[in-house]
Amino acid sequence: MLRKLTLIAAALTLVAGPALAAGTAKHPYDIAFSFEGPFGKFDQGQLQRGYKVYREVCAACHSMKLLSFRNLGDKGGPFYDAKYKNPNDNPYVKALAAELEVPDIDTETGDAVTRPALPADRFPSPYKNDYAARAGNGGALPPDLSVIAKGREGGPEYLASYLLGYEAPPKGLTVPTGQYYNTYFPGDVSAGWAGDKHTPPPGGFVAMGPQLEDDKVTFDDGTKSTARQQAEDVAAFMMWAAEPKMEERKEAGFAVIIYLVLFAGLLYASYRRVWRNESH
Amino acid sequence: MSGHSTYEPKPGFSRWLDQRLPITRLVWDSFVDYPTPRNLNYWYTFGGILSLCLGIQIVSGIVLSMHYTASAGEAFASVEHIMRDVNYGWLLRYTHANGASMFFIAVYLHMFRGLYYGSYKPPREVLWILGCVIYLLMMATAFMGYVLPWGQMSFHGAVVITNIIGAIPVVGGPILTWLQGGFAVDNATLNRFFSLHYLLPFMIAGVVVLHVWALHVVGQNNPTGIDPKSKADTLPFTPYATVKDGFAMSVFLILFAVFVFYMPNALGHADNYIEANPLVTPAHIVPEWYFLPFYAILRAVPDKVMGVVAMFGAIGVLFALPWLDTSKVRSMRYRPMAKLYFVILVVACIILGFCGAKLPDDQVIPGLETFKILESDLNSFVWLSRLATLYYFAYFLVVMPLLGLLETPLETPETIASPALSHPAAMPAGAMAAPEKKG
């Protein structure tokens, strides 16, 4: 009886899974990311391209406060080089950091100054504070992108879909001034919709306009720079930024599960042996 | 069962210590020689699994607290610092976060096991009530722990749940202010929640000691629900129960590891990776999965105060269960009617959990509009949760008392050993017994 119940419970739990997803936005399109699955790893070339898209496009408005330049040279990171166990020594990371200025205090005078960044520095933010960020973006605050890939339902696939999801609004949909219509954004368009109330078009209005276009970023590895390529690369980079220890986690998990399966097998054998002469 | 102790200390230190502090004797009597019914099945392994869960949560939690900053301005970043810069910090945090879910999976199975086999009936009332106390403490601990990362769902969950207290007439307002440490959920709330989140697990550990003590006084129940009558009915805890519990624990740990290493965020909510912002309310505030049935009961009642009463009543009714069940037969194995109502109860609880994750006015069957009762369409999750809530309370308050008086139970076996010995393993070679259900 309890066994049957377990099956019913398991089946219902599976059904209940998608129940948390809300909104009428389009479902993100499927991307075969290299880091999917139990053995998936980040594609270093893709992370490097993704970093370039972030640096040249997104970073104009979006901060990534939780990341430091040294993270780029961490194991599994975009610019990891086995020669430099300490990412602070990685010359490529040093060079990337030095391209940007970060605020500091002159210890001689106490004055606020700026200096070229070091690998130990955090990514500098594009705005001094949230008020300045809002003022520069028509009142909307560009979210910090450090953990955005985990902070959005659908993860990196949603991010890429969203970046490519700008469409001309269908007939009957009025887009508010200063906003854009995005079919993947889980918003509410009913206020601007003149058609049938029960079938509003998918998506929502967002304050950020379309950012990616073909050849907007030049990839150093010769990859053809389509908007779709840029979107998927930057989404992969965001996933790495949100979950930099994913490769380490999956590798450890493989060993742990093999260990546990062997351990369970051993205990089962012991159990059979201990109980061999006892009914139960 | 507290009977005559069979512990014989070796001469020398063991005997010296035994005469001064018989702690080795206690361990021997409780975990080695302790007689356990020989027919315990795998549903009886969750007690051991739960102690393992508590141990894992306490150890991982203590290490996490070494790196965590309980401050509204820094909590979110300190959790991310654990994930990024602390050695194996990701492992600690994912173990602790998923460990809470694993803890609740195990506790729910443990509770349903107790319900099914009548483990709350005399003489185990105090044992059952102590279990209910542990469950309440677990809920409080889990709720406060979920607030600590200071994400959007942490913050707004805390706002919704603490405001429940504010619904209490007259004293609710002052209690709410006292609980939040101010007039809103803020830094003071986070700090006291952190302090209590550290304290409560040790209170749980204390009540667990009482729970195990009570268990060892009255002895374990078993799938037949009849008391052991002779030595033939029981086996010593070690090695028989220890090896079985050990096997079950290792299988449970495999499930645990799959979540921690391969789907660490599957049971969480994406919004909790957005730092708390009091000015932006998430589109859809949902608690963690293990609270969803109670959340559904809370929202099922149209009146706010009565909703709170119903939600707490859903747990309160468990405390009264030993006196609500009138049946003389413990195990539902011999109560076909009760078995049926029990299955419906389990389904009702799962439906409640399902409803708790949905918006109340969403349609159960898409596209079907019926008619409105109490301002909600009949084809809505709020009505589904009302039906399930009704059944939940009816099960405890109507079905359980009446069934004991009305039903005709099946015949129970004379001793634990008699059905157990008809098991194929106990038959002489060649004799085939009916394929009995194991356990």
Interface residues (C-beta under 8 A of the other chain):
Chain A: M1 L2 L5 I8 A9 L12 T13 V15 A16 A19 L20 A22 G23 P38 K65 L66 N71 P143 D144 S146 V147 I148 K150 G151 R152 E153 P186 A242 P244 K245 E248 R249 K250 A252 G253 F254 V256 I257 L260 V261 F263 A264 L267 Y268 S270 Y271 V274 W275 E278 S279 H280
Chain B: R38 N39 L40 W43 A77 E80 M83 R84 W90 L91 Y94 F112 R113 Y116 L235 P239 Y240 V243 K244 G246 F247 S250 V251 L253 I254 A257 V258 V260 F261 Y262 P264 N265 H269 A270 D271 Y273 I274 E275 A283 H284 V286 M332 K339 V343 V346 V347 I350 G353 F354 A357 K358 L359 A417 A420 L421 H423 A425 A426 G439
